[in-house]
Amino acid sequence: MRQRVADELGRMLDRDDRLVVVLAAISTGQFASARARHPQRVIDVGIREQALIGVAAGLAHAGLRPVAHTFAPFLLERPFEQLKMDLCQQGLGAILVSIGASYDFPEYGTSHFCPEDVALLDTLPGIEVHVPGHADEAVTFLRKMVPEDGIGYLRLSEATNARAEPTPPGGMRVLRSGAAGSVLAVGPMLDPVVAAVEGLDVTLIYANTVRPLDEATVLASLGRPAVAVVEPYLAGTSVGVISQSLGHIPHRILGVGVTRRDLRRYGSRREHDLAHGLDPASLRRTLLDFLVTAGPTPGA
């Protein structure tokens, strides 16, 4: 995803004089060609993440459309005050493009993990959050975001689904309907969830835009009012949003995602998936337990 987005941004810089890319010593190689062509519109502030957001805000104030890019914890956690004060409080817009996701590069250690990114952005107003499950989806979101003026977050990951799943702008896609409950898979969790629910009589929904969340599709597609949300970041991040939309009916809801376990290990991304129960076999056990508790599960 990172290379595809960098290539697309390079082409967009050629066409759009309003666009500026701001880096913080990360992905400079991916933008080397674009920087050679547009040295004043590909800016590397160095390892200064607060300045990354401050500079992006200044560029937005000058009427430009900045894209700020680095690892997720350095883009959102470290400069959170600048996101809050320099962008949100000033009513300025920017595109925030992260890499690393929850634990894409475990060899770099916990400093590069950020499973709490979407939950953190939930504390700020009006930020669109896109979680593509494929590079094609990431490029589609980028093309949508550049002409806009607000704040948008594009969460890139090394984990991808085998194919892109087109969704309506800001919406979800119902992949199949079932009677035993609904499973909402977010971004790159789709392929593991598809494997996990094989043979189960469930409604399967795919979402790659999570803020704002398409609550209407969740509500309209309900069979039994039992919803499991499988997200590639902190477990339970979207539970409150969905539960509120179902507040007028009795319902059960389960949030599945990265746990709060303090894993003091490097390992691989797959090993972290296993430790958090996000591999297909673990997901199947979790979802079966939830659905069986809700009542008989045809096909289980």
C-alpha positions as CSV (number, residue, x, y, z in Angstrom):
1,M,0.0,0.0,0.0
2,R,2.7,2.5,0.9
3,Q,4.5,2.3,-2.5
4,R,1.2,2.5,-4.4
5,V,0.1,5.6,-2.4
6,A,3.5,7.2,-2.8
7,D,3.5,6.6,-6.6
8,E,0.0,8.1,-6.8
9,L,0.9,11.1,-4.7
10,G,3.9,11.7,-7.1
11,R,1.6,11.8,-10.1
12,M,-0.9,14.0,-8.3
13,L,2.0,16.5,-7.4
14,D,2.6,16.8,-11.1
15,R,-1.0,17.9,-11.7
16,D,-2.0,19.7,-8.6
17,D,0.0,22.8,-7.5
18,R,-2.0,22.9,-4.3
19,L,-0.7,19.5,-3.0
20,V,2.2,19.3,-0.6
21,V,3.7,16.2,1.0
22,V,5.3,16.6,4.4
23,L,7.6,13.8,5.7
24,A,9.4,13.2,9.0
25,A,12.4,11.1,7.8
26,I,10.2,8.2,6.9
27,S,9.5,7.0,3.3
28,T,12.0,9.5,1.8
29,G,13.1,6.8,-0.6
30,Q,9.5,6.3,-1.9
31,F,9.3,10.0,-2.6
32,A,12.8,10.6,-4.0
33,S,11.6,11.0,-7.6
34,A,8.7,13.3,-6.7
35,R,11.0,15.4,-4.5
36,A,13.5,15.8,-7.4
37,R,10.7,17.1,-9.6
38,H,9.0,19.2,-6.8
39,P,11.7,20.1,-4.2
40,Q,9.5,22.8,-2.7
41,R,6.4,20.6,-2.3
42,V,8.0,17.4,-0.8
43,I,9.2,18.6,2.5
44,D,11.2,16.5,5.0
45,V,11.2,18.1,8.5
46,G,13.4,15.3,9.9
47,I,12.6,13.4,13.1
48,R,10.4,16.2,14.4
49,E,6.9,14.9,14.5
50,Q,5.3,17.8,16.3
51,A,6.8,20.0,13.5
52,L,5.4,17.6,10.9
53,I,1.8,18.5,12.0
54,G,2.6,22.2,12.7
55,V,4.1,22.6,9.3
56,A,1.1,20.8,7.7
57,A,-1.2,23.2,9.5
58,G,0.7,26.2,8.3
59,L,0.6,25.0,4.7
60,A,-3.2,24.5,5.1
61,H,-3.5,28.0,6.5
62,A,-1.8,29.2,3.4
63,G,-4.4,27.5,1.2
64,L,-2.5,24.4,0.3
65,R,-3.5,20.8,0.7
66,P,-0.9,19.0,2.9
67,V,-0.4,15.3,3.2
68,A,1.5,14.4,6.4
69,H,3.0,10.9,6.4
70,T,5.0,8.8,8.9
71,F,4.5,5.8,11.2
72,A,1.2,5.8,13.0
73,P,2.5,6.5,16.5
74,F,4.6,9.4,15.3
75,L,1.8,10.8,13.2
76,L,-0.9,10.6,15.9
77,E,0.3,9.9,19.4
78,R,3.5,12.0,19.6
79,P,2.0,15.1,18.0
80,F,-1.5,14.7,19.4
81,E,-1.5,18.2,20.9
82,Q,-0.6,19.7,17.5
83,L,-3.4,17.6,15.9
84,K,-5.8,19.0,18.4
85,M,-4.7,22.6,18.5
86,D,-3.0,23.4,15.2
87,L,-5.5,21.5,12.9
88,C,-8.8,20.8,14.7
89,Q,-9.0,24.0,16.8
90,Q,-8.0,26.2,13.8
91,G,-10.5,24.5,11.5
92,L,-7.7,23.5,9.1
93,G,-7.6,20.4,6.9
94,A,-4.9,17.8,6.1
95,I,-4.5,14.3,4.9
96,L,-2.8,12.0,7.5
97,V,-1.3,8.9,6.0
98,S,0.2,6.4,8.3
99,I,2.1,3.2,7.9
100,G,2.9,0.5,10.5
101,A,-0.8,0.0,11.5
102,S,-1.0,-1.9,14.7
103,Y,2.2,-3.9,14.6
104,D,3.3,-4.3,11.0
105,F,7.0,-4.0,11.8
106,P,7.4,-5.8,15.1
107,E,11.2,-5.9,14.7
108,Y,11.2,-2.2,15.4
109,G,9.6,-2.7,18.8
110,T,6.7,-1.3,20.7
111,S,7.6,2.3,19.9
112,H,6.4,1.6,16.3
113,F,3.1,0.0,17.4
114,C,-0.2,1.9,17.3
115,P,-3.3,-0.2,17.7
116,E,-5.0,2.7,19.6
117,D,-4.9,5.1,16.6
118,V,-8.6,5.1,15.6
119,A,-9.7,5.2,19.3
120,L,-7.4,8.2,19.8
121,L,-8.9,10.0,16.8
122,D,-12.4,9.4,18.2
123,T,-11.6,12.0,20.8
124,L,-11.3,14.7,18.1
125,P,-14.2,16.0,16.0
126,G,-14.9,15.5,12.4
127,I,-12.0,13.3,11.2
128,E,-12.7,10.8,8.4
129,V,-11.0,7.5,9.0
130,H,-10.3,5.1,6.1
131,V,-8.9,1.6,6.6
132,P,-8.3,0.1,3.2
133,G,-7.9,-3.7,2.9
134,H,-6.1,-3.5,-0.4
135,A,-3.8,-1.1,-2.2
136,D,-6.5,-0.4,-4.9
137,E,-8.8,0.8,-2.1
138,A,-6.1,3.0,-0.6
139,V,-5.5,4.8,-3.9
140,T,-9.2,5.3,-4.4
141,F,-9.5,6.9,-0.9
142,L,-6.5,9.1,-1.7
143,R,-8.1,10.4,-4.9
144,K,-11.2,11.2,-2.9
145,M,-9.4,13.0,-0.1
146,V,-7.1,15.3,-2.0
147,P,-9.8,17.6,-3.5
148,E,-11.5,17.9,-0.1
149,D,-10.7,20.4,2.7
150,G,-11.2,18.5,5.9
151,I,-9.0,16.2,8.0
152,G,-8.8,12.6,6.8
153,Y,-6.8,9.7,8.1
154,L,-5.7,6.9,5.7
155,R,-4.4,3.9,7.6
156,L,-2.1,1.9,5.5
157,S,-1.0,-1.6,6.4
158,E,1.4,-4.3,5.2
159,A,-1.5,-6.8,5.8
160,T,-3.9,-6.9,2.8
161,N,-6.8,-8.9,1.4
162,A,-6.3,-10.9,-1.7
163,R,-8.5,-8.6,-3.7
164,A,-10.1,-5.2,-3.5
165,E,-13.7,-4.9,-2.4
166,P,-15.3,-1.8,-3.8
167,T,-17.7,-0.1,-1.4
168,P,-20.0,2.9,-1.8
169,P,-18.3,6.2,-0.8
170,G,-18.5,6.3,3.0
171,G,-20.5,3.1,3.1
172,M,-20.2,-0.6,3.6
173,R,-20.7,-3.7,1.4
174,V,-22.9,-6.6,2.5
175,L,-21.2,-9.6,1.1
176,R,-23.8,-12.2,2.2
177,S,-26.8,-12.5,4.4
178,G,-27.5,-15.0,7.2
179,A,-29.8,-15.7,10.2
180,A,-27.3,-16.3,13.0
181,G,-26.0,-12.8,13.5
182,S,-23.8,-10.2,11.7
183,V,-20.0,-10.1,11.4
184,L,-18.5,-6.7,10.4
185,A,-15.0,-7.1,9.1
186,V,-12.9,-3.9,8.8
187,G,-10.1,-3.4,6.2
188,P,-7.5,-6.2,6.1
189,M,-9.4,-8.3,8.6
190,L,-11.8,-9.4,5.8
191,D,-9.8,-12.4,4.5
192,P,-9.2,-13.9,8.0
193,V,-12.9,-13.3,8.8
194,V,-14.1,-15.0,5.6
195,A,-12.0,-18.0,6.4
196,A,-13.3,-18.0,10.0
197,V,-17.0,-17.9,9.1
198,E,-16.9,-20.5,6.4
199,G,-20.1,-22.6,6.6
200,L,-21.7,-20.4,9.2
201,D,-25.1,-18.9,8.6
202,V,-24.1,-15.3,9.3
203,T,-24.4,-11.9,7.6
204,L,-21.0,-10.7,6.5
205,I,-20.3,-7.0,6.1
206,Y,-17.2,-5.3,4.8
207,A,-16.2,-1.8,5.8
208,N,-13.1,0.3,4.9
209,T,-14.5,3.6,6.0
210,V,-15.1,3.5,9.8
211,R,-15.6,7.2,10.6
212,P,-18.2,8.2,9.9
213,L,-19.5,4.6,10.3
214,D,-22.4,3.5,8.0
215,E,-24.7,2.6,10.8
216,A,-27.7,2.4,8.5
217,T,-26.2,-0.5,6.6
218,V,-25.5,-2.4,9.8
219,L,-29.1,-1.8,11.0
220,A,-30.7,-2.7,7.6
221,S,-28.7,-5.9,7.2
222,L,-29.5,-7.3,10.7
223,G,-31.0,-10.8,10.9
224,R,-30.6,-11.6,14.6
225,P,-29.5,-8.5,16.6
226,A,-26.1,-9.9,17.5
227,V,-23.2,-8.1,15.9
228,A,-19.4,-8.9,16.1
229,V,-17.1,-6.2,14.9
230,V,-13.6,-7.5,13.8
231,E,-11.2,-4.6,13.5
232,P,-7.4,-4.6,12.9
233,Y,-6.8,-2.2,15.8
234,L,-7.8,-1.9,19.5
235,A,-10.6,-4.3,20.3
236,G,-13.9,-2.6,20.9
237,T,-13.0,0.7,19.1
238,S,-16.3,0.8,17.2
239,V,-18.5,-1.0,19.7
240,G,-19.9,2.2,21.2
241,V,-20.8,3.7,17.8
242,I,-22.6,0.6,16.6
243,S,-24.3,0.0,19.9
244,Q,-25.7,3.5,20.0
245,S,-27.2,3.0,16.5
246,L,-28.9,-0.1,17.8
247,G,-30.0,1.5,21.0
248,H,-33.7,1.2,20.2
249,I,-33.7,-2.6,20.0
250,P,-32.3,-5.2,22.4
251,H,-29.0,-6.4,21.0
252,R,-25.7,-8.0,21.8
253,I,-22.4,-6.8,20.4
254,L,-18.8,-8.1,20.5
255,G,-15.7,-6.2,19.7
256,V,-12.8,-8.2,18.4
257,G,-9.4,-6.7,17.7
258,V,-5.9,-6.1,19.2
259,T,-6.1,-6.9,22.9
260,R,-4.6,-4.9,25.7
261,R,-2.0,-7.6,26.4
262,D,1.5,-6.1,26.9
263,L,3.5,-8.4,24.5
264,R,7.1,-7.8,25.3
265,R,8.3,-9.8,22.3
266,Y,9.4,-9.0,18.7
267,G,8.3,-12.0,16.7
268,S,6.5,-11.6,13.3
269,R,3.2,-10.0,12.4
270,R,1.6,-13.4,12.1
271,E,2.8,-14.3,15.6
272,H,1.2,-11.1,16.9
273,D,-2.0,-12.0,15.1
274,L,-1.9,-15.4,16.9
275,A,-1.2,-13.8,20.3
276,H,-4.2,-11.5,19.9
277,G,-6.5,-14.1,18.5
278,L,-6.8,-12.6,15.1
279,D,-5.9,-15.6,13.0
280,P,-8.8,-17.5,11.3
281,A,-8.9,-20.4,13.7
282,S,-8.9,-18.2,16.8
283,L,-11.5,-15.9,15.2
284,R,-13.8,-18.8,14.4
285,R,-13.7,-20.0,18.0
286,T,-14.4,-16.5,19.3
287,L,-17.3,-15.9,16.8
288,L,-18.8,-19.3,17.4
289,D,-18.8,-18.7,21.2
290,F,-20.5,-15.4,20.7
291,L,-23.1,-16.7,18.2
292,V,-23.9,-19.9,20.0
293,T,-24.5,-17.9,23.2
294,A,-27.0,-15.9,21.2
295,G,-28.8,-19.1,20.2
296,P,-28.5,-22.0,17.7
297,T,-26.1,-21.3,14.9
298,P,-27.1,-23.1,11.7
299,G,-24.1,-24.6,9.8
300,A,-21.9,-24.5,12.9
